[in-house]
């Protein structure tokens, strides 16, 4: 069994979840197929920098794209960016493609697209490790804010 900071955090929680492992995927569609789920159920976790040392996790369903103007408007800022891979690793403790709010170095605010529903799959902190759980329970556990921040 794989062990990551994300799984260590979840194993100490009351959340009901299932760990799913699969061979490394090269796209959202491939990752979803390997997990036998729809791309809309695969949740991408993005690290967004609002300012120097000021980050937020943004959860985006796999069949949707970040809508930068909507996100900036919701956050009330005129400029945001995605850190490069090295900065994202330094800030979160996870390499790109494995980032998850669970077990991250710092517990940042979480903003999730309001289209998330049902059972979802979110990264488990390593390539080919996913956590399947109810989206409502996920959002409650992370104390996530929801908003319309994506487009198809």
Buried (B, 14 or more C-beta within 10 A) or exposed (E): EEEBBBBEBBEEEEBEBEBBBBEEBEEBBBBBBBBEBBBBBBBBBBBBBBEEEEBBBBBBBBBBEBBBEBBBEBBEEEEBEBBEEEBBBEBBBBBBBBBBBBBBEEEBBBBBBEBBEEBBBBBBBBBBBBBBBBBEBBBEBBEBBBBEBBEE
